[in-house]
Amino acid sequence: MKRLILLFAILATGASALAAVEELIDSRYRPAQPDAVRGDWQGAPGYVAQVIPAGDGKYQANIFAAFDEPDAKPIAVMKGAADALDGNGWSGAIGADRFKAAKGNANFDLQHVTRTPPTLGAKPPAGAVVLFDGRNLDAWADKKGKEWLVEGGPAPWKIVDGALEVVPGTGGGIISHRKFGDCHLHVEFRTLGAPSNTGVYLETRYEANINETYGALEGTPNGGFDNSTPKTAKPRVRASRPPLEWQTFDIDFQAPRFDAAGSKTASARVTLWLNGVKLYNDQELNPPTGAAGRLGEAPTGPLMLQEHGMPAQFRNIWLVEK
């Protein structure tokens, strides 16, 4: 009810009511700030690092043999101030865009890198359906509360510097006017802080989740279809980029099949790349669980972008129907 009251307030009073919406942002949420230390570090073969803030001016550096390896375990986890990191027998420091550390006769010298996803900025091919190109929200509508397949009015999110930004407290998500079945979908997104919780729902049912998971060694990986796959099918690669960096989903989706009597004859299937790393390969999708479960399954449905009390941004959204 509070969400609905605030939405009416926004429509009635404009910007002054937008400030009130901030009250609905998850109280745990903290916006990310530019940070020259946070992010990916790479150097001579054999060592890479992901560095994340750990609070109170300290950092955690996860050292790996390579980026984006399945079931990767860190060689070391170093903690401390940027100029005094240590852990698992390693000690070192970050300064002047170099991360140097040693353990006995082993050592590394890494440089800060930005790993651009291979499809970032990909232009929609001929015949593609463009759902967001930075100019307007014409392809989208607010979803009507718990009626995820019903439009509840104009999309209440905002455009910021050409990006589609989630407005917390505006009803749970937006849905596309058009419905889709089999398709190839391209979506670019970025998290703006932590924790972060949004997602891309194929047919408003099957969710590719988006969380702020960069540098996390445990917990749900980004890009998982957690509401429609068993726990044994969780992604084996943690391919997220740091907050404030743009990331990509490229998704091949096959809708479930039904016979003339409406009985399902084949399950939905998905292949998903996160930042160019394949997390699922022709994965069978179960009937969705959670809130999406009440919708049942269907041959087509709208695309949905989720609002879950925290801001995030999307851009360059298009799909090719098959």
FIDREN-284515 format. One record per residue (C-alpha): residue in one letter; residue number from 1; x, y, z. Coordinates in steps of 0.001 Angstrom, whole numbers. Example, Ala and Ser with C-alpha at 12.3 -4.5 7.8 and 13.67 -1.06 7.14 Angstrom:
2
{rest a nr 1 u 12300 v -4500 w 7800}
{rest s nr 2 u 13670 v -1060 w 7140}
//
This chain:
322
{rest m nr 1 u 0 v 0 w 0}
{rest k nr 2 u 2846 v 2395 w 837}
{rest r nr 3 u 4304 v 1863 w -2645}
{rest l nr 4 u 962 v 2701 w -4251}
{rest i nr 5 u 470 v 5852 w -2175}
{rest l nr 6 u 3928 v 7096 w -3089}
{rest l nr 7 u 3354 v 6391 w -6775}
{rest f nr 8 u 212 v 8527 w -6728}
{rest a nr 9 u 2176 v 11225 w -4912}
{rest i nr 10 u 4804 v 11244 w -7646}
{rest l nr 11 u 2179 v 11647 w -10341}
{rest a nr 12 u 450 v 14401 w -8408}
{rest t nr 13 u 3359 v 16510 w -7142}
{rest g nr 14 u 6318 v 15593 w -9335}
{rest a nr 15 u 9898 v 15948 w -8182}
{rest s nr 16 u 9087 v 16813 w -4569}
{rest a nr 17 u 7479 v 13394 w -4116}
{rest l nr 18 u 10388 v 11643 w -5775}
{rest a nr 19 u 12456 v 12406 w -2687}
{rest a nr 20 u 9945 v 10455 w -623}
{rest v nr 21 u 10513 v 7394 w -2770}
{rest e nr 22 u 14064 v 7236 w -1448}
{rest e nr 23 u 12560 v 6089 w 1850}
{rest l nr 24 u 11672 v 2813 w 167}
{rest i nr 25 u 15255 v 2003 w -809}
{rest d nr 26 u 16457 v -1023 w 1120}
{rest s nr 27 u 18027 v 303 w 4332}
{rest r nr 28 u 21099 v -1878 w 3745}
{rest y nr 29 u 21795 v -290 w 372}
{rest r nr 30 u 24907 v 1838 w -45}
{rest p nr 31 u 25681 v 3551 w -3354}
{rest a nr 32 u 29038 v 2698 w -4898}
{rest q nr 33 u 31638 v 5437 w -5199}
{rest p nr 34 u 34412 v 5672 w -7800}
{rest d nr 35 u 37414 v 3781 w -6430}
{rest a nr 36 u 40816 v 3485 w -8108}
{rest v nr 37 u 41648 v 348 w -6104}
{rest r nr 38 u 38453 v -1665 w -6602}
{rest g nr 39 u 38279 v -3903 w -9649}
{rest d nr 40 u 40268 v -6320 w -11792}
{rest w nr 41 u 44064 v -6562 w -11737}
{rest q nr 42 u 46126 v -8568 w -14188}
{rest g nr 43 u 49790 v -9101 w -15037}
{rest a nr 44 u 52115 v -11945 w -15879}
{rest p nr 45 u 50393 v -15305 w -16553}
{rest g nr 46 u 49527 v -17160 w -13398}
{rest y nr 47 u 48039 v -14396 w -11264}
{rest v nr 48 u 45038 v -12073 w -11422}
{rest a nr 49 u 43163 v -10293 w -8650}
{rest q nr 50 u 39731 v -8953 w -7830}
{rest v nr 51 u 39852 v -6202 w -5215}
{rest i nr 52 u 36800 v -5044 w -3266}
{rest p nr 53 u 36315 v -2510 w -462}
{rest a nr 54 u 35976 v -4137 w 2961}
{rest g nr 55 u 34969 v -1059 w 4971}
{rest d nr 56 u 36884 v 1378 w 7151}
{rest g nr 57 u 39267 v 2159 w 4321}
{rest k nr 58 u 40387 v -1441 w 3977}
{rest y nr 59 u 40199 v -3873 w 1074}
{rest q nr 60 u 39996 v -7565 w 256}
{rest a nr 61 u 42030 v -8892 w -2656}
{rest n nr 62 u 41110 v -12308 w -4055}
{rest i nr 63 u 44065 v -13760 w -5986}
{rest f nr 64 u 43336 v -16309 w -8744}
{rest a nr 65 u 45277 v -18113 w -11434}
{rest a nr 66 u 42993 v -16640 w -14132}
{rest f nr 67 u 39694 v -14832 w -14556}
{rest d nr 68 u 36374 v -16600 w -15166}
{rest e nr 69 u 37433 v -20181 w -14496}
{rest p nr 70 u 34720 v -22692 w -13465}
{rest d nr 71 u 34599 v -23450 w -9738}
{rest a nr 72 u 37635 v -21217 w -9178}
{rest k nr 73 u 39148 v -21125 w -5710}
{rest p nr 74 u 41446 v -18251 w -4735}
{rest i nr 75 u 45161 v -18836 w -4416}
{rest a nr 76 u 45071 v -16341 w -1588}
{rest v nr 77 u 42759 v -13859 w 96}
{rest m nr 78 u 44621 v -10743 w 1193}
{rest k nr 79 u 43125 v -8089 w 3473}
{rest g nr 80 u 44097 v -4736 w 4900}
{rest a nr 81 u 44799 v -1177 w 3831}
{rest a nr 82 u 45749 v -764 w 176}
{rest d nr 83 u 49397 v -200 w 1117}
{rest a nr 84 u 49535 v -3136 w 3551}
{rest l nr 85 u 47703 v -6230 w 2311}
{rest d nr 86 u 48425 v -9722 w 3561}
{rest g nr 87 u 46910 v -13183 w 3797}
{rest n nr 88 u 47732 v -16855 w 3248}
{rest g nr 89 u 51432 v -16079 w 3552}
{rest w nr 90 u 51331 v -13325 w 917}
{rest s nr 91 u 52080 v -9668 w 1623}
{rest g nr 92 u 52019 v -6698 w -697}
{rest a nr 93 u 50638 v -3290 w -1541}
{rest i nr 94 u 48648 v -1391 w -4148}
{rest g nr 95 u 49948 v 1969 w -5301}
{rest a nr 96 u 50528 v 3996 w -8458}
{rest d nr 97 u 48283 v 1615 w -10444}
{rest r nr 98 u 50431 v -1420 w -9557}
{rest f nr 99 u 49618 v -4285 w -7215}
{rest k nr 100 u 52764 v -6051 w -6070}
{rest a nr 101 u 52955 v -8939 w -3613}
{rest a nr 102 u 55216 v -11847 w -2708}
{rest k nr 103 u 55250 v -15121 w -823}
{rest g nr 104 u 58678 v -16670 w -489}
{rest n nr 105 u 60085 v -17041 w -3999}
{rest a nr 106 u 56671 v -16447 w -5625}
{rest n nr 107 u 55603 v -12931 w -6549}
{rest f nr 108 u 53356 v -10968 w -8882}
{rest d nr 109 u 53169 v -7467 w -10335}
{rest l nr 110 u 49664 v -6611 w -11577}
{rest q nr 111 u 48105 v -3617 w -13291}
{rest h nr 112 u 44549 v -2353 w -13001}
{rest v nr 113 u 42478 v -3405 w -16030}
{rest t nr 114 u 38952 v -2861 w -17329}
{rest r nr 115 u 37710 v -5994 w -19065}
{rest t nr 116 u 35159 v -4833 w -21619}
{rest p nr 117 u 32484 v -7470 w -22376}
{rest p nr 118 u 32735 v -8532 w -26043}
{rest t nr 119 u 29135 v -7573 w -26896}
{rest l nr 120 u 29028 v -4280 w -24982}
{rest g nr 121 u 27457 v -1690 w -27248}
{rest a nr 122 u 26336 v -4300 w -29791}
{rest k nr 123 u 23993 v -2744 w -32322}
{rest p nr 124 u 20645 v -4428 w -32966}
{rest p nr 125 u 20726 v -6380 w -36230}
{rest a nr 126 u 18241 v -5831 w -39031}
{rest g nr 127 u 14781 v -6949 w -37981}
{rest a nr 128 u 15488 v -6713 w -34249}
{rest v nr 129 u 12877 v -5397 w -31836}
{rest v nr 130 u 14425 v -2446 w -30003}
{rest l nr 131 u 13008 v -2162 w -26501}
{rest f nr 132 u 15235 v 610 w -25174}
{rest d nr 133 u 17700 v 2799 w -27039}
{rest g nr 134 u 18160 v 5546 w -24474}
{rest r nr 135 u 15464 v 7868 w -25773}
{rest n nr 136 u 12103 v 6905 w -24285}
{rest l nr 137 u 10037 v 4292 w -22425}
{rest d nr 138 u 7500 v 3793 w -25217}
{rest a nr 139 u 8027 v 1 w -25283}
{rest w nr 140 u 7283 v -402 w -21552}
{rest a nr 141 u 4488 v -213 w -19001}
{rest d nr 142 u 4228 v -457 w -15255}
{rest k nr 143 u 3097 v -3903 w -14174}
{rest k nr 144 u -107 v -3936 w -12176}
{rest g nr 145 u 1024 v -5014 w -8721}
{rest k nr 146 u 822 v -8778 w -8346}
{rest e nr 147 u -805 v -9107 w -11787}
{rest w nr 148 u 2498 v -9420 w -13578}
{rest l nr 149 u 950 v -9879 w -17026}
{rest v nr 150 u -1319 v -6818 w -16765}
{rest e nr 151 u -274 v -3257 w -17548}
{rest g nr 152 u -902 v -792 w -14742}
{rest g nr 153 u -64 v 2478 w -16479}
{rest p nr 154 u 3014 v 4223 w -17888}
{rest a nr 155 u 6420 v 2876 w -16911}
{rest p nr 156 u 7437 v 4827 w -13764}
{rest w nr 157 u 11219 v 4497 w -14117}
{rest k nr 158 u 13470 v 7334 w -15296}
{rest i nr 159 u 16075 v 7936 w -17994}
{rest v nr 160 u 19450 v 9149 w -16697}
{rest d nr 161 u 22132 v 9995 w -19273}
{rest g nr 162 u 20615 v 7574 w -21764}
{rest a nr 163 u 20227 v 4747 w -19240}
{rest l nr 164 u 16971 v 3305 w -17930}
{rest e nr 165 u 17151 v 3570 w -14144}
{rest v nr 166 u 15093 v 1617 w -11630}
{rest v nr 167 u 13091 v 3875 w -9324}
{rest p nr 168 u 12764 v 2046 w -5978}
{rest g nr 169 u 9277 v 1737 w -4561}
{rest t nr 170 u 7393 v 1936 w -7861}
{rest g nr 171 u 5581 v -1380 w -7923}
{rest g nr 172 u 8047 v -4173 w -8521}
{rest g nr 173 u 8939 v -3875 w -12178}
{rest i nr 174 u 8078 v -2871 w -15714}
{rest i nr 175 u 6864 v -5087 w -18553}
{rest s nr 176 u 7125 v -4781 w -22319}
{rest h nr 177 u 3959 v -4066 w -24284}
{rest r nr 178 u 4847 v -6822 w -26721}
{rest k nr 179 u 4930 v -10502 w -25896}
{rest f nr 180 u 7720 v -12806 w -27019}
{rest g nr 181 u 8500 v -16504 w -27244}
{rest d nr 182 u 11667 v -17865 w -28864}
{rest c nr 183 u 14240 v -15092 w -29107}
{rest h nr 184 u 17815 v -13899 w -28725}
{rest l nr 185 u 17921 v -11095 w -26147}
{rest h nr 186 u 20667 v -8545 w -25534}
{rest v nr 187 u 20600 v -6451 w -22339}
{rest e nr 188 u 23231 v -4170 w -20840}
{rest f nr 189 u 23070 v -3335 w -17134}
{rest r nr 190 u 25080 v -2036 w -14240}
{rest t nr 191 u 24725 v -2127 w -10488}
{rest l nr 192 u 25057 v 1163 w -8640}
{rest g nr 193 u 25734 v -79 w -5123}
{rest a nr 194 u 25251 v -2938 w -2713}
{rest p nr 195 u 23300 v -4923 w -1962}
{rest s nr 196 u 21609 v -4891 w -5343}
{rest n nr 197 u 18658 v -6950 w -6508}
{rest t nr 198 u 16983 v -6809 w -9886}
{rest g nr 199 u 16582 v -9191 w -12805}
{rest v nr 200 u 15492 v -9863 w -16358}
{rest y nr 201 u 12413 v -12080 w -16665}
{rest l nr 202 u 11800 v -13950 w -19911}
{rest e nr 203 u 8028 v -14181 w -20463}
{rest t nr 204 u 7720 v -12454 w -17047}
{rest r nr 205 u 8431 v -15887 w -15612}
{rest y nr 206 u 12016 v -17137 w -15934}
{rest e nr 207 u 14445 v -14828 w -14112}
{rest a nr 208 u 18074 v -14183 w -14935}
{rest n nr 209 u 18998 v -12551 w -11646}
{rest i nr 210 u 21164 v -9474 w -11221}
{rest n nr 211 u 22859 v -8994 w -7864}
{rest e nr 212 u 25937 v -7088 w -6770}
{rest t nr 213 u 28257 v -10083 w -6466}
{rest y nr 214 u 31616 v -8795 w -7689}
{rest g nr 215 u 34390 v -10333 w -5590}
{rest a nr 216 u 31991 v -12533 w -3620}
{rest l nr 217 u 33413 v -16001 w -3022}
{rest e nr 218 u 30134 v -17490 w -1803}
{rest g nr 219 u 26423 v -17000 w -2329}
{rest t nr 220 u 24307 v -16837 w -5447}
{rest p nr 221 u 26333 v -15979 w -8573}
{rest n nr 222 u 25123 v -13288 w -10941}
{rest g nr 223 u 23118 v -14480 w -13934}
{rest g nr 224 u 21503 v -17501 w -12305}
{rest f nr 225 u 18046 v -18749 w -13290}
{rest d nr 226 u 17408 v -19524 w -9651}
{rest n nr 227 u 13616 v -19551 w -9869}
{rest s nr 228 u 13522 v -22192 w -12606}
{rest t nr 229 u 16554 v -24462 w -12181}
{rest p nr 230 u 17695 v -26847 w -9428}
{rest k nr 231 u 20503 v -25805 w -7093}
{rest t nr 232 u 22786 v -28207 w -8936}
{rest a nr 233 u 22456 v -26016 w -12042}
{rest k nr 234 u 23843 v -22830 w -10501}
{rest p nr 235 u 26436 v -21058 w -12662}
{rest r nr 236 u 29952 v -22389 w -12072}
{rest v nr 237 u 31652 v -19146 w -13105}
{rest r nr 238 u 31523 v -15812 w -11282}
{rest a nr 239 u 31820 v -13498 w -14270}
{rest s nr 240 u 30520 v -10249 w -12753}
{rest r nr 241 u 32192 v -6898 w -13251}
{rest p nr 242 u 32583 v -4298 w -10462}
{rest p nr 243 u 29731 v -1921 w -9592}
{rest l nr 244 u 29416 v 1100 w -11914}
{rest e nr 245 u 30837 v -907 w -14849}
{rest w nr 246 u 28462 v -1865 w -17656}
{rest q nr 247 u 27798 v -5583 w -18080}
{rest t nr 248 u 26008 v -7703 w -20677}
{rest f nr 249 u 23482 v -10496 w -20862}
{rest d nr 250 u 23131 v -12329 w -24169}
{rest i nr 251 u 20369 v -14902 w -23930}
{rest d nr 252 u 19065 v -17514 w -26357}
{rest f nr 253 u 15602 v -18483 w -25141}
{rest q nr 254 u 13351 v -21275 w -26348}
{rest a nr 255 u 9809 v -21041 w -25025}
{rest p nr 256 u 7976 v -24093 w -23700}
{rest r nr 257 u 5962 v -26077 w -26248}
{rest f nr 258 u 2294 v -26977 w -25972}
{rest d nr 259 u 3 v -29237 w -27988}
{rest a nr 260 u -3399 v -28325 w -29381}
{rest a nr 261 u -5052 v -29252 w -26090}
{rest g nr 262 u -2783 v -26917 w -24144}
{rest s nr 263 u -664 v -29621 w -22525}
{rest k nr 264 u 3047 v -28893 w -22288}
{rest t nr 265 u 5119 v -31095 w -24551}
{rest a nr 266 u 8575 v -29569 w -23980}
{rest s nr 267 u 10143 v -27361 w -21337}
{rest a nr 268 u 11634 v -23930 w -21904}
{rest r nr 269 u 15389 v -23894 w -22519}
{rest v nr 270 u 18057 v -21212 w -22232}
{rest t nr 271 u 21663 v -20457 w -23137}
{rest l nr 272 u 23069 v -17414 w -21328}
{rest w nr 273 u 26326 v -15472 w -21602}
{rest l nr 274 u 27269 v -13006 w -18862}
{rest n nr 275 u 29954 v -10611 w -20082}
{rest g nr 276 u 30796 v -13086 w -22823}
{rest v nr 277 u 31134 v -16063 w -20457}
{rest k nr 278 u 28675 v -18892 w -21046}
{rest l nr 279 u 26901 v -19709 w -17777}
{rest y nr 280 u 24164 v -21959 w -19192}
{rest n nr 281 u 24239 v -24086 w -22323}
{rest d nr 282 u 20824 v -25219 w -23580}
{rest q nr 283 u 19677 v -25513 w -19964}
{rest e nr 284 u 16201 v -26943 w -19394}
{rest l nr 285 u 14032 v -24609 w -17309}
{rest n nr 286 u 11552 v -25931 w -14786}
{rest p nr 287 u 8186 v -24281 w -14139}
{rest p nr 288 u 9049 v -21090 w -12238}
{rest t nr 289 u 8815 v -20975 w -8471}
{rest g nr 290 u 8209 v -18030 w -6148}
{rest a nr 291 u 5977 v -15163 w -7208}
{rest a nr 292 u 6326 v -16051 w -10899}
{rest g nr 293 u 5001 v -19543 w -10202}
{rest r nr 294 u 1411 v -18374 w -9963}
{rest l nr 295 u 1482 v -17358 w -13643}
{rest g nr 296 u 1882 v -20895 w -14939}
{rest e nr 297 u 3724 v -21373 w -18218}
{rest a nr 298 u 2829 v -20131 w -21696}
{rest p nr 299 u 4246 v -20003 w -25237}
{rest t nr 300 u 4767 v -16215 w -25039}
{rest g nr 301 u 4846 v -13414 w -22516}
{rest p nr 302 u 6221 v -9916 w -21907}
{rest l nr 303 u 9775 v -9180 w -20923}
{rest m nr 304 u 10006 v -7863 w -17353}
{rest l nr 305 u 12693 v -5840 w -15607}
{rest q nr 306 u 12463 v -6145 w -11837}
{rest e nr 307 u 12384 v -3438 w -9176}
{rest h nr 308 u 13273 v -4752 w -5738}
{rest g nr 309 u 13877 v -1679 w -3576}
{rest m nr 310 u 17310 v -809 w -4987}
{rest p nr 311 u 18415 v 1287 w -7977}
{rest a nr 312 u 20168 v -184 w -11003}
{rest q nr 313 u 20461 v 783 w -14656}
{rest f nr 314 u 19753 v -814 w -18042}
{rest r nr 315 u 20508 v 219 w -21619}
{rest n nr 316 u 20737 v -1099 w -25200}
{rest i nr 317 u 17903 v -3629 w -24852}
{rest w nr 318 u 16907 v -5428 w -28031}
{rest l nr 319 u 15895 v -8884 w -29168}
{rest v nr 320 u 15595 v -10933 w -32323}
{rest e nr 321 u 12555 v -13167 w -32548}
{rest k nr 322 u 13120 v -16679 w -33847}
//
